[in-house]
Amino acid sequence: MGIRWRYLWAGFFVMLGACVQTPPPVPASGAVTAGSECRTPFARIAFDFEGASASTCAITGEREFDVLITPEHAPPINPSPWYAFRYESTGDALVTVNLRYLSGAHRYAPKWSDGNAVSELPIELSEDSKSATLRLPPGKGQVSAQELITTADHSADLRRWGAALGAQPFTLSRSHDGRPVEAIRLGRTDGPRLVVLLGRQHPPEVTGAVAMRAFVDELVERLAGDPQAFADHQFLIVPLLNPDGVARGHWRANRGAADLNRDWGDFNQPETRAVKAWLDALPASVRPVAMIDFHSTSRNLFYVQGDEEASAAQQRFRAAWLTGKENALPGYPFTIEPRNANPGSGTAKNWFHATFAAPAYTYEVADTADRAATRDAARHFAAALPTALETLKD
């Protein structure tokens, strides 16, 4: 192991709180820092904003840095190595950043922003995908695994939706860090049929958040134009279930080191427990009839109940909402996977279906999905929802 990697690992263990009585000497080439910054007379990178990764950095040249990308706890299910940092430099030379992945491999194409436009950066990827090299333009900018959608952005969406319909966002609970888990109730507040929309259980899954925002935008526009657009239905919308994970730049977990989409049924975490408590407090006349949980993965797909577990009404809902459209939406091909995925694992999909005998779908958007096509498709699915919901009525 070379000098650079010895000090990267030293910084990593400091970040995890390992007991090191005497810190190693700083090499002549620079310093190692955990979750703070690395600086030379010519360039600096920092992790001092919401959504930044708690990464360890090392100075390896006048304008070159290594960043060790690590999960927030033991290797998570489906690793989503998140990184986000900002940089600034003097002169006209490029800044080089080498991303080094621990317990995962490169997944997200880096997004560069100057505070206005966002563009995708080219990378040099190692054969094993365990490292990637970025060449950053001189000056300053921000780099992240996906475009940043922050807790403030989600809060602003809730207030925008509320203002359009005269509805008031509310706090379901507080996270481990004390951040609000915010929600809004749209449609007929006395409507007996409830549709639950969940988002951002897993922090890096930004394309799912892009889809959910457009989906709700369409619902709100339809309700604003016609308050009876969804007849006797109401909606509980929770766009950011994991605010701590998003703020802290986690790969997957909340502040309790838990994968929230494995906690449905146990309800050990305040975020999932709050949703259940809200549902438990509903009057007997109101019952969930559908749940959609927005996520991201390698391709566009819907995880739905298999034929063996879906009732005839649930199969009619799927046919009316999704079937036959797999290649019909411009720029947004998708697949439908009807199966009991992860049985007994505590996913929202499985819990909602088992508890309420309602169609409960995981709406997965590809990491690389075209953003405009993603938004258009989400609006289409939202517009088609009223017709599909009618098929669930006896």
C-alpha positions in Angstrom: 0.0 0.0 0.0 1.5 3.3 -1.1 1.8 6.5 1.0 -1.2 8.1 -0.5 -3.5 5.2 0.3 -2.1 4.8 3.8 -3.2 8.3 4.6 -6.5 7.9 2.9 -7.2 4.9 5.1 -6.1 6.8 8.2 -8.5 9.5 7.4 -11.3 7.0 6.8 -10.8 5.5 10.3 -10.8 8.9 11.9 -14.1 9.6 10.1 -15.6 6.5 11.6 -14.5 7.3 15.0 -11.8 4.7 15.3 -9.5 5.1 18.3 -6.2 6.5 17.0 -4.0 7.7 19.9 -1.3 9.3 17.8 -2.2 10.6 14.3 0.2 9.8 11.5 2.5 12.5 10.2 1.2 14.5 7.3 3.1 13.6 4.1 5.0 16.3 2.4 2.6 16.2 -0.5 -0.4 17.3 1.6 -3.0 16.4 4.2 -5.9 14.0 4.7 -9.2 15.3 6.0 -12.5 13.7 6.9 -15.7 15.4 5.9 -14.2 18.9 5.9 -11.9 20.2 3.2 -8.5 19.8 1.4 -6.6 22.9 0.4 -3.5 23.8 -1.4 -2.3 27.3 -2.4 -3.9 26.7 -5.8 -7.1 24.7 -5.2 -9.5 23.6 -2.5 -12.3 21.1 -2.3 -14.9 21.1 0.6 -17.8 19.2 1.9 -19.5 21.9 3.8 -23.1 22.1 2.4 -26.3 20.1 2.7 -26.1 17.0 0.6 -22.3 16.9 0.6 -20.9 13.4 1.2 -19.0 12.8 4.5 -15.9 11.9 2.5 -12.2 11.7 3.3 -10.0 13.7 1.0 -6.2 13.7 0.4 -4.0 16.2 -1.4 -2.0 14.5 -4.1 -0.8 17.4 -6.1 -1.0 21.2 -6.4 -4.4 20.8 -8.1 -5.2 17.2 -7.5 -7.1 15.4 -4.8 -8.3 11.9 -3.9 -11.7 11.5 -2.3 -12.6 8.2 -0.6 -16.3 7.5 -1.0 -17.7 5.4 1.8 -21.1 4.3 3.0 -22.6 5.6 6.2 -22.7 2.2 7.8 -21.9 -1.5 6.8 -22.2 -2.1 3.1 -25.8 -1.3 2.2 -28.2 -3.3 0.0 -27.8 -2.2 -3.6 -24.9 0.2 -3.1 -25.5 3.8 -4.3 -22.1 5.5 -3.8 -23.1 9.1 -3.3 -20.5 11.9 -3.6 -20.9 15.7 -3.5 -18.3 18.4 -3.0 -17.5 21.9 -4.1 -14.2 23.3 -5.3 -12.4 26.5 -6.2 -9.1 27.1 -7.9 -6.8 29.9 -9.1 -5.2 30.1 -12.5 -6.2 28.4 -15.8 -5.2 24.8 -15.0 -7.8 22.0 -14.6 -8.4 20.5 -11.2 -8.2 16.7 -11.0 -10.3 14.7 -8.5 -9.9 11.0 -8.2 -13.0 9.3 -6.7 -12.1 6.1 -4.8 -15.0 3.8 -3.8 -15.1 1.6 -0.8 -17.9 -1.1 -0.6 -19.2 -0.1 -4.0 -18.4 0.8 -7.5 -19.0 3.9 -9.6 -22.7 4.3 -10.4 -23.6 7.9 -11.0 -22.2 10.1 -13.8 -20.9 13.3 -12.1 -23.0 16.5 -12.4 -21.2 19.8 -12.5 -23.0 23.0 -11.6 -21.9 26.7 -11.4 -25.0 27.5 -9.4 -27.2 27.9 -12.5 -26.8 25.3 -15.2 -26.1 21.6 -14.5 -24.0 19.5 -16.9 -22.6 16.0 -16.9 -18.9 15.6 -16.7 -16.8 13.0 -18.6 -14.8 10.6 -16.4 -11.9 8.2 -16.7 -13.2 5.0 -15.1 -10.9 2.2 -13.9 -11.4 -1.4 -15.2 -13.0 -2.6 -12.0 -15.1 0.6 -11.6 -13.7 1.2 -8.2 -12.2 4.6 -9.1 -13.0 7.4 -11.4 -11.0 10.5 -12.4 -12.7 13.9 -13.0 -11.0 16.9 -14.7 -12.8 20.0 -13.4 -12.7 23.4 -15.2 -10.8 26.2 -13.5 -12.6 28.6 -11.2 -15.2 27.1 -8.9 -18.2 24.8 -9.1 -20.1 22.0 -7.4 -19.9 18.3 -8.3 -22.4 15.7 -7.2 -23.4 12.2 -8.2 -26.8 13.5 -9.3 -28.3 16.9 -9.4 -29.0 18.1 -5.8 -32.6 18.2 -4.7 -32.3 19.4 -1.1 -34.6 19.3 1.9 -35.4 23.0 1.2 -36.4 22.1 -2.4 -38.8 19.5 -1.1 -40.3 21.9 1.4 -40.7 24.5 -1.3 -42.6 22.0 -3.4 -45.0 21.2 -0.6 -45.7 24.9 -0.1 -46.2 25.5 -3.8 -48.7 22.6 -4.0 -50.4 23.8 -0.9 -50.7 27.4 -2.2 -52.3 26.2 -5.4 -55.0 24.3 -3.6 -55.4 26.1 -0.3 -53.9 23.1 1.5 -51.5 23.4 4.4 -48.4 21.2 4.6 -47.8 19.6 8.0 -45.2 17.7 9.9 -45.7 14.0 10.4 -42.8 13.7 12.8 -39.2 14.7 13.5 -36.2 12.7 12.3 -33.3 11.5 14.5 -31.6 14.9 13.7 -34.8 16.8 14.4 -35.6 17.6 10.8 -39.3 17.6 9.9 -40.8 14.8 7.9 -43.3 16.9 6.0 -46.4 15.9 4.1 -49.5 17.4 2.5 -53.1 16.1 2.1 -54.7 16.9 -1.2 -58.1 16.2 -2.7 -61.2 15.7 -0.6 -60.2 15.7 3.0 -63.4 13.7 3.7 -62.8 11.4 0.7 -63.1 7.7 1.8 -60.5 6.5 -0.6 -56.8 7.4 0.1 -53.9 7.2 -2.2 -50.4 7.4 -0.6 -47.4 8.7 -2.4 -43.9 8.3 -0.9 -40.6 9.6 -2.0 -36.9 9.7 -1.2 -36.7 6.7 1.2 -33.2 6.3 -0.3 -31.3 9.6 -0.6 -29.3 9.3 -3.8 -32.3 8.2 -5.9 -32.9 11.6 -7.4 -34.5 10.5 -10.7 -37.4 9.1 -8.6 -37.7 12.5 -6.9 -37.8 14.2 -10.4 -40.6 11.8 -11.4 -42.6 12.3 -8.1 -42.4 16.1 -8.4 -43.8 16.1 -11.9 -46.4 13.5 -10.9 -47.7 15.6 -8.1 -47.5 18.8 -10.2 -50.0 17.1 -12.6 -52.3 16.0 -9.8 -52.3 19.6 -8.4 -53.0 21.2 -11.8 -55.9 18.8 -12.3 -57.3 19.4 -8.9 -56.9 23.2 -9.3 -58.9 23.0 -12.5 -61.5 20.7 -11.2 -61.7 19.9 -7.4 -63.8 16.8 -8.3 -61.1 15.5 -10.7 -60.4 12.6 -8.4 -64.0 12.1 -7.2 -64.0 10.6 -3.7 -60.2 10.2 -3.4 -57.7 12.1 -1.2 -53.9 11.9 -1.3 -51.3 11.7 1.4 -48.0 13.0 -0.2 -44.7 12.5 1.6 -42.0 13.6 -0.9 -39.0 13.3 1.5 -39.3 10.5 3.9 -35.5 10.5 4.7 -34.5 14.1 5.4 -31.4 13.2 7.4 -30.1 10.9 4.8 -30.5 13.5 2.1 -29.0 16.3 4.2 -26.0 14.2 5.2 -25.3 12.7 1.8 -26.0 9.1 2.8 -26.0 6.3 0.3 -29.2 4.6 1.6 -29.9 4.9 5.3 -31.4 7.4 7.7 -29.6 8.8 10.7 -30.5 5.6 12.6 -28.4 3.6 10.2 -31.5 1.9 8.9 -32.8 1.3 5.4 -36.2 2.8 5.7 -37.5 0.6 2.9 -36.8 -2.4 5.1 -38.5 -1.0 8.2 -42.2 -1.3 7.2 -43.7 -3.7 9.6 -41.1 -3.3 12.3 -41.5 0.5 12.4 -38.3 1.0 14.4 -37.6 4.4 12.8 -39.4 7.7 13.4 -40.0 8.3 9.7 -41.9 5.1 8.9 -43.5 5.0 12.3 -45.0 8.5 11.6 -46.7 7.4 8.4 -48.2 4.4 10.2 -49.4 6.6 13.1 -51.1 9.0 10.6 -52.8 6.1 8.9 -53.8 4.5 12.2 -55.5 7.9 13.2 -57.7 8.0 10.1 -61.4 7.6 10.7 -62.8 4.2 9.9 -64.5 5.6 6.9 -61.2 6.3 5.1 -59.0 3.5 3.8 -55.9 3.4 1.6 -56.7 2.1 -1.9 -53.3 2.5 -3.6 -49.7 3.3 -2.7 -46.9 4.4 -5.0 -43.3 4.6 -3.8 -40.8 6.5 -6.0 -37.3 5.2 -6.4 -34.4 4.9 -8.8 -32.4 2.0 -10.2 -30.6 1.0 -13.4 -33.7 1.1 -15.6 -37.3 2.3 -15.8 -39.7 -0.2 -14.2 -42.6 -0.8 -12.0 -42.5 -3.5 -9.3 -46.1 -4.6 -8.9 -47.9 -7.5 -7.3 -47.8 -10.8 -9.1 -51.0 -12.4 -10.5 -51.0 -14.9 -7.7 -51.3 -12.2 -5.0 -53.2 -9.5 -6.8 -57.0 -9.6 -6.7 -59.1 -9.3 -9.9 -59.6 -5.6 -9.1 -55.9 -5.0 -8.6 -55.2 -6.7 -11.9 -57.7 -4.4 -13.5 -56.0 -1.4 -12.0 -52.6 -2.5 -13.4 -54.1 -3.1 -16.8 -55.8 0.3 -16.9 -52.8 2.2 -15.6 -49.7 0.6 -17.0 -50.2 -2.4 -19.3 -49.6 -1.7 -23.0 -47.7 1.5 -22.4 -44.3 0.0 -21.9 -43.0 1.5 -25.2 -45.6 4.1 -25.9 -44.2 7.1 -24.0 -41.6 9.1 -26.0 -38.1 8.6 -24.5 -39.4 6.6 -21.6 -39.6 2.8 -22.2 -40.3 0.9 -19.0 -41.0 -2.7 -17.9 -43.5 -4.1 -15.5 -42.3 -6.7 -13.0 -45.3 -8.5 -11.4 -43.8 -10.4 -8.5 -43.6 -10.5 -4.7 -40.1 -9.0 -4.5 -38.2 -9.2 -1.3 -40.9 -11.2 0.6 -40.8 -10.5 4.4 -38.2 -7.8 4.0 -40.2 -4.8 5.3 -40.6 -2.9 2.0 -43.4 -0.3 1.7 -44.7 -2.1 -1.3 -45.2 -5.4 0.6 -46.5 -3.8 3.8 -49.1 -1.7 2.2 -50.4 -4.5 0.0 -50.5 -7.0 2.9 -52.1 -4.5 5.3 -54.7 -2.8 3.1 -55.1 -5.3 0.2 -54.4 -2.4 -2.1 -52.2 -2.2 -5.2 -48.8 -1.0 -3.9 -46.2 -0.2 -6.5 -42.6 0.7 -6.6 -42.1 3.3 -9.3 -38.4 3.0 -10.3 -36.7 5.5 -12.6 -33.4 4.8 -14.3 -30.4 6.7 -12.9 -29.6 7.9 -16.5 -33.2 8.6 -17.6 -33.7 11.6 -19.7 -35.1 14.2 -17.3 -37.6 15.8 -19.6 -38.9 12.4 -20.7 -39.1 11.4 -17.0 -41.2 14.4 -16.2 -43.5 13.9 -19.2 -44.0 10.2 -18.4 -44.8 11.0 -14.7 -47.4 13.5 -15.8 -48.9 10.9 -18.1 -49.1 8.4 -15.3 -50.7 11.0 -13.0 -53.3 11.9 -15.7 -54.2 8.3 -16.2 -54.6 7.6 -12.5 -58.3 8.6 -12.1 -59.4 6.1 -14.7 -57.3 3.4 -13.1 -58.6 4.1 -9.6 -62.2 3.7 -10.8 -61.4 0.0 -11.6 -60.8 -0.7 -7.9 -64.4 0.1 -7.0 -66.6 -2.9 -6.6 
